[in-house]
Amino acid sequence: MTDEACIRRTLTLARRAEGMTSPNPMVGAVLVKHGKIIAEGYHRKAGTPHAEVIAIEKAGLDASGATLYVSLEPCCHKDKRTPPCTETIIAAGINKVVIAMQDPNPKVSGKGIEELRKAGIEVISGILEDKARQLNEFYIKHITTHQPFVVLKVAMTLDGKIATPVGESKWITGEKARKEVHRLRGKVDALLTAIGTIRADDPLLTCRTGRLKNPIRIILDPDLDIREDANVLTCPPGTIVVTNNGSSRKKRERLQGKGVSLIEHTGNRIDLQWLMNRLGAEGIISVLIEGGSSLASSCLEAGIVDKVIFYIAPKIIGGEKSFPAVGGKAFRSLSQAHMLRRTECRRIGDDFVIEGYLDR
């Protein structure tokens, strides 16, 4: 029952609610007494009890004198739907609190730790912090920048193609990779694509995994060309269409009558940084980009992408007219290329996955 082992357990518990807690972080908690775990808990969704409170309530009077392990600094502010966790911890008679990472939320950051120490509780922080930060990378990006964390997903062949010259793209990757993408959709708040993908494929853009939720669909459609019977407009949870304020007023009104939300911008080219600020202000903390080569290049050039996930099929299409994974302007030198850090490579079925973070 080392500190590291107990914190690792809190991270495992926290991940059980992946995709369910937004805009809150995922948090797990473990209570240990006399070298044994006496209670556990994890935060299930916004508005429900926090992990620490669940564990303490399970332990009851046994919580007195125990050590609490938690994946994120306990909250101490009252500007939310649930009471401060620090008050519950102090009232329970906890002797020691071990934390994976400090909460970057300015309302909490360091203040929760300070409140516990003032009450005479020993506090240790920074155990497996890198893993705790990766667990809540969506939350951390949003709470510190007010923008969503953005993931660019691409499915391509070994030679970097996403479709044949006639636009055939189903299916480049295998079934296991496609199932993983559906799970990925269920972990984010919103899925972003462009009108070209909607016209070409008329997709549902849902998460067909059962337990996880469907993401909000966001369609970039400057001229409001979307068909009014498009699949993304006829099934839940909801769709946001981003269009310019000069598009058809009557069509905008008809779409709004169907429950479609509209975000209007000025000009033909959508400012993606502006859009991320707008989405972040509306409480969207994570966005998955799925689209064609033009959308991928636009998002990379705009600097909104935090992480990329490339699914690579062991196939070769070839041909100059086949569609590349990333279009747009080419860099004149390798020193200008988008660089990745913390890259990982793994195999899924017959396909390969390479993921990493954009180096700013």
C-alpha positions as CSV (number, residue, x, y, z in Angstrom):
1,M,0.0,0.0,0.0
2,T,2.6,2.6,-1.1
3,D,1.5,6.1,-1.9
4,E,2.2,5.5,-5.6
5,A,0.1,2.3,-5.6
6,C,-2.9,4.1,-3.9
7,I,-2.7,7.1,-6.2
8,R,-2.6,4.7,-9.2
9,R,-5.8,3.2,-7.9
10,T,-7.4,6.6,-7.7
11,L,-6.6,7.2,-11.4
12,T,-8.1,3.9,-12.3
13,L,-11.3,4.7,-10.5
14,A,-11.5,8.2,-12.0
15,R,-11.2,6.8,-15.5
16,R,-14.4,4.8,-15.0
17,A,-16.3,8.1,-15.6
18,E,-14.4,9.0,-18.8
19,G,-16.7,11.0,-21.0
20,M,-19.3,11.6,-18.3
21,T,-18.0,14.3,-16.0
22,S,-17.7,17.3,-18.3
23,P,-17.2,20.2,-17.6
24,N,-15.8,18.7,-14.3
25,P,-12.6,16.7,-14.0
26,M,-12.5,13.0,-13.5
27,V,-11.5,12.3,-9.9
28,G,-11.0,9.1,-7.9
29,A,-10.5,8.7,-4.1
30,V,-9.3,5.9,-1.8
31,L,-9.4,5.7,2.0
32,V,-6.7,3.7,3.7
33,K,-6.5,2.7,7.3
34,H,-4.1,0.3,9.1
35,G,-2.6,-0.6,5.7
36,K,-5.9,-1.6,4.1
37,I,-8.4,0.1,1.7
38,I,-11.6,0.8,3.6
39,A,-13.5,2.7,1.0
40,E,-13.3,4.0,-2.6
41,G,-15.2,6.5,-4.7
42,Y,-15.1,8.4,-8.0
43,H,-17.0,11.4,-9.4
44,R,-19.6,10.1,-11.8
45,K,-20.9,13.3,-13.4
46,A,-21.3,17.1,-12.9
47,G,-23.7,17.9,-10.0
48,T,-23.3,14.6,-8.2
49,P,-21.1,14.0,-5.1
50,H,-17.3,14.2,-5.5
51,A,-15.1,11.2,-5.1
52,E,-13.8,12.2,-1.7
53,V,-17.3,12.6,-0.3
54,I,-18.4,9.2,-1.7
55,A,-15.4,7.4,-0.1
56,I,-15.9,9.1,3.3
57,E,-19.6,8.4,3.4
58,K,-18.9,4.7,2.6
59,A,-16.3,4.5,5.4
60,G,-18.6,6.2,7.9
61,L,-17.0,6.6,11.4
62,D,-14.0,4.5,10.2
63,A,-12.8,7.5,8.2
64,S,-11.5,9.1,11.3
65,G,-7.7,8.6,11.5
66,A,-7.5,7.3,7.9
67,T,-5.4,8.5,5.0
68,L,-7.2,9.9,1.9
69,Y,-5.7,9.4,-1.5
70,V,-7.2,11.5,-4.3
71,S,-6.2,12.2,-7.9
72,L,-6.9,15.9,-7.7
73,E,-6.7,18.6,-5.0
74,P,-10.0,18.6,-3.1
75,C,-12.2,21.6,-3.8
76,C,-12.7,24.4,-1.3
77,H,-15.0,26.9,-3.0
78,K,-18.8,27.2,-2.8
79,D,-19.4,28.4,-6.4
80,K,-20.9,25.1,-7.5
81,R,-23.7,22.6,-6.9
82,T,-21.9,20.5,-4.3
83,P,-20.4,21.5,-0.9
84,P,-16.6,22.0,-0.6
85,C,-14.8,18.7,-0.2
86,T,-12.3,20.2,2.3
87,E,-15.0,20.7,4.8
88,T,-16.1,17.1,4.6
89,I,-12.5,15.8,4.9
90,I,-11.8,18.0,8.0
91,A,-15.1,17.0,9.7
92,A,-14.4,13.3,9.0
93,G,-11.2,13.4,11.1
94,I,-8.9,12.4,8.2
95,N,-5.2,12.5,9.4
96,K,-3.4,12.7,6.0
97,V,-4.2,13.5,2.4
98,V,-2.1,12.4,-0.5
99,I,-2.8,14.2,-3.8
100,A,-1.7,13.4,-7.4
101,M,-1.9,17.0,-8.6
102,Q,-2.9,20.5,-7.7
103,D,-6.2,21.7,-9.2
104,P,-5.4,24.4,-11.9
105,N,-8.8,26.0,-11.3
106,P,-8.0,29.5,-9.8
107,K,-10.8,29.0,-7.3
108,V,-9.0,26.0,-5.8
109,S,-5.4,26.0,-6.9
110,G,-3.4,25.6,-3.7
111,K,-6.2,26.9,-1.6
112,G,-7.7,23.4,-0.9
113,I,-4.3,22.2,0.3
114,E,-3.7,25.2,2.5
115,E,-7.2,24.8,4.1
116,L,-6.4,21.2,5.0
117,R,-3.0,22.0,6.4
118,K,-4.5,24.8,8.5
119,A,-6.8,22.2,10.0
120,G,-3.7,20.1,11.1
121,I,-3.9,17.6,8.3
122,E,-0.7,16.4,6.7
123,V,-0.8,16.9,2.9
124,I,1.5,15.4,0.2
125,S,1.1,16.5,-3.4
126,G,2.7,15.5,-6.7
127,I,2.5,11.7,-6.7
128,L,2.2,10.4,-10.4
129,E,1.4,14.0,-11.4
130,D,2.2,13.5,-15.1
131,K,-0.4,10.7,-15.3
132,A,-3.0,12.7,-13.4
133,R,-2.5,15.6,-15.8
134,Q,-2.9,13.4,-18.8
135,L,-6.1,11.9,-17.3
136,N,-7.7,15.4,-17.1
137,E,-6.0,17.1,-20.1
138,F,-9.4,18.2,-21.4
139,Y,-10.3,19.9,-18.1
140,I,-6.9,21.5,-17.6
141,K,-6.8,23.1,-21.1
142,H,-10.3,24.5,-20.6
143,I,-9.9,25.8,-17.1
144,T,-6.6,27.5,-17.9
145,T,-7.3,28.9,-21.4
146,H,-11.2,28.9,-21.6
147,Q,-10.8,27.0,-24.8
148,P,-11.6,23.3,-25.5
149,F,-8.9,20.6,-25.8
150,V,-8.8,19.7,-29.5
151,V,-8.0,16.3,-30.9
152,L,-7.4,15.8,-34.7
153,K,-8.3,12.2,-35.8
154,V,-7.2,10.9,-39.2
155,A,-7.7,7.5,-40.8
156,M,-5.3,7.0,-43.7
157,T,-3.4,4.5,-45.8
158,L,0.3,3.8,-45.5
159,D,1.1,6.3,-48.2
160,G,-0.9,9.1,-46.5
161,K,-4.2,9.0,-48.4
162,I,-7.7,9.3,-47.0
163,A,-9.6,8.6,-50.2
164,T,-9.3,7.5,-53.8
165,P,-9.5,10.0,-56.6
166,V,-13.3,9.5,-56.8
167,G,-13.7,10.0,-53.1
168,E,-14.0,6.4,-51.9
169,S,-13.0,6.2,-48.2
170,K,-15.1,3.5,-46.6
171,W,-13.5,1.7,-45.1
172,I,-9.8,2.5,-45.0
173,T,-9.2,1.1,-41.5
174,G,-10.4,-2.1,-40.0
175,E,-13.4,-2.8,-37.7
176,K,-11.4,-2.6,-34.4
177,A,-10.0,0.8,-35.3
178,R,-13.5,2.1,-36.2
179,K,-14.9,0.8,-32.9
180,E,-12.1,2.7,-31.1
181,V,-13.1,5.9,-32.9
182,H,-16.7,5.5,-31.7
183,R,-15.4,5.2,-28.1
184,L,-13.2,8.3,-28.7
185,R,-16.3,10.2,-29.9
186,G,-18.0,9.2,-26.6
187,K,-15.2,10.7,-24.5
188,V,-15.4,14.2,-26.0
189,D,-18.1,17.0,-25.7
190,A,-18.2,17.8,-29.4
191,L,-17.3,16.5,-32.9
192,L,-16.2,19.1,-35.5
193,T,-16.5,18.5,-39.2
194,A,-17.1,20.5,-42.4
195,I,-20.0,20.7,-44.9
196,G,-17.9,18.7,-47.5
197,T,-18.0,15.6,-45.3
198,I,-21.7,16.0,-44.7
199,R,-22.4,16.3,-48.4
200,A,-20.2,13.4,-49.3
201,D,-21.1,10.8,-46.7
202,D,-24.3,12.1,-44.9
203,P,-22.9,10.6,-41.6
204,L,-24.7,10.3,-38.3
205,L,-21.5,11.2,-36.3
206,T,-22.7,9.4,-33.2
207,C,-21.0,7.2,-30.7
208,R,-22.3,3.7,-31.1
209,T,-20.9,2.0,-28.1
210,G,-23.9,1.8,-25.7
211,R,-22.6,3.3,-22.4
212,L,-20.9,6.5,-23.7
213,K,-22.8,9.6,-24.7
214,N,-23.1,11.0,-28.2
215,P,-21.1,14.2,-28.8
216,I,-22.6,17.5,-30.0
217,R,-22.1,17.8,-33.8
218,I,-20.5,21.1,-35.0
219,I,-20.7,21.7,-38.8
220,L,-18.6,24.3,-40.5
221,D,-20.9,25.6,-43.2
222,P,-20.2,29.2,-44.2
223,D,-22.9,29.3,-47.0
224,L,-25.5,27.2,-45.2
225,D,-25.5,24.5,-47.9
226,I,-26.5,21.7,-45.5
227,R,-29.6,19.7,-46.6
228,E,-32.5,20.1,-44.2
229,D,-32.9,16.3,-44.0
230,A,-29.2,15.5,-43.3
231,N,-28.7,12.8,-40.8
232,V,-26.9,15.1,-38.3
233,L,-30.0,17.2,-38.1
234,T,-32.5,14.4,-37.5
235,C,-31.0,12.5,-34.6
236,P,-30.0,13.5,-31.0
237,P,-28.2,14.9,-29.1
238,G,-27.9,18.2,-31.1
239,T,-26.1,20.0,-33.9
240,I,-24.5,23.4,-34.1
241,V,-24.0,24.9,-37.6
242,V,-21.4,27.6,-38.0
243,T,-22.3,29.9,-40.8
244,N,-21.8,33.4,-42.0
245,N,-24.3,36.1,-41.1
246,G,-25.1,36.6,-44.8
247,S,-26.5,33.2,-45.4
248,S,-30.2,32.6,-46.1
249,R,-32.3,34.1,-43.3
250,K,-35.3,31.9,-44.1
251,K,-33.2,28.7,-44.1
252,R,-31.6,29.7,-40.8
253,E,-35.1,30.2,-39.3
254,R,-36.2,26.8,-40.6
255,L,-33.2,25.0,-39.1
256,Q,-33.6,26.8,-35.8
257,G,-37.3,25.6,-35.8
258,K,-35.9,22.1,-36.0
259,G,-33.8,22.6,-32.9
260,V,-30.5,23.3,-34.7
261,S,-28.3,25.9,-33.0
262,L,-26.5,28.4,-35.2
263,I,-23.3,30.3,-34.6
264,E,-22.9,33.2,-37.0
265,H,-19.7,34.8,-38.0
266,T,-18.6,37.7,-40.3
267,G,-16.9,36.9,-43.5
268,N,-16.6,33.8,-45.7
269,R,-13.6,32.2,-43.9
270,I,-14.3,31.0,-40.3
271,D,-11.8,32.1,-37.7
272,L,-11.1,28.9,-35.9
273,Q,-9.5,30.5,-32.9
274,W,-12.6,32.7,-32.5
275,L,-14.8,29.6,-32.8
276,M,-12.8,27.8,-30.0
277,N,-13.2,30.8,-27.7
278,R,-16.9,30.7,-28.4
279,L,-17.2,27.0,-27.8
280,G,-15.2,27.2,-24.6
281,A,-17.4,30.0,-23.3
282,E,-20.4,27.7,-23.8
283,G,-18.9,25.0,-21.6
284,I,-17.5,22.7,-24.3
285,I,-14.2,21.5,-23.0
286,S,-13.2,19.0,-25.7
287,V,-13.5,18.7,-29.5
288,L,-12.7,15.9,-31.8
289,I,-12.0,16.9,-35.5
290,E,-13.1,14.4,-38.2
291,G,-13.1,15.6,-41.8
292,G,-11.2,15.9,-45.0
293,S,-7.7,17.1,-45.8
294,S,-8.8,20.8,-46.1
295,L,-10.3,20.8,-42.6
296,A,-7.2,19.0,-41.1
297,S,-4.9,21.6,-42.7
298,S,-7.0,24.5,-41.7
299,C,-7.1,23.4,-38.0
300,L,-3.4,22.8,-37.9
301,E,-2.6,26.1,-39.6
302,A,-4.9,27.9,-37.1
303,G,-3.0,26.4,-34.2
304,I,-6.1,25.0,-32.5
305,V,-5.0,21.3,-32.4
306,D,-3.5,20.0,-29.2
307,K,-3.3,16.3,-30.0
308,V,-3.4,14.1,-33.1
309,I,-4.4,10.5,-33.5
310,F,-3.5,8.9,-36.9
311,Y,-5.0,5.5,-37.7
312,I,-2.8,3.9,-40.4
313,A,-4.0,1.0,-42.6
314,P,-1.5,-1.3,-44.2
315,K,-2.8,-0.3,-47.7
316,I,-1.3,1.7,-50.5
317,I,-3.6,3.7,-52.8
318,G,-1.1,5.8,-54.7
319,G,-1.9,8.4,-57.4
320,E,-1.4,12.1,-57.4
321,K,-5.2,12.7,-57.5
322,S,-5.9,10.6,-54.4
323,F,-6.8,12.8,-51.4
324,P,-3.9,13.4,-48.9
325,A,-4.5,13.2,-45.1
326,V,-3.5,16.9,-44.8
327,G,-4.0,19.4,-47.6
328,G,-3.4,23.1,-47.5
329,K,-0.1,24.8,-48.1
330,A,3.1,22.8,-47.9
331,F,6.0,24.0,-45.8
332,R,9.2,25.0,-47.7
333,S,11.5,23.4,-45.2
334,L,11.4,20.5,-42.7
335,S,12.2,23.0,-39.9
336,Q,8.7,24.5,-40.4
337,A,6.8,21.2,-40.2
338,H,4.4,20.6,-37.4
339,M,6.3,18.7,-34.7
340,L,4.9,16.2,-32.2
341,R,6.1,15.4,-28.7
342,R,5.2,12.5,-26.4
343,T,4.4,10.3,-29.3
344,E,3.2,6.7,-29.0
345,C,2.7,3.9,-31.5
346,R,0.6,0.9,-31.1
347,R,-1.2,-1.7,-33.1
348,I,-5.0,-2.2,-33.3
349,G,-6.2,-5.2,-35.4
350,D,-4.4,-4.9,-38.7
351,D,-3.9,-1.2,-38.3
352,F,-1.4,1.0,-36.5
353,V,-2.1,4.1,-34.4
354,I,0.3,7.0,-33.9
355,E,-0.7,9.7,-31.5
356,G,1.1,12.7,-30.0
357,Y,0.9,16.3,-28.9
358,L,1.5,19.3,-31.0
359,D,4.8,21.0,-30.0
360,R,4.0,24.7,-29.6
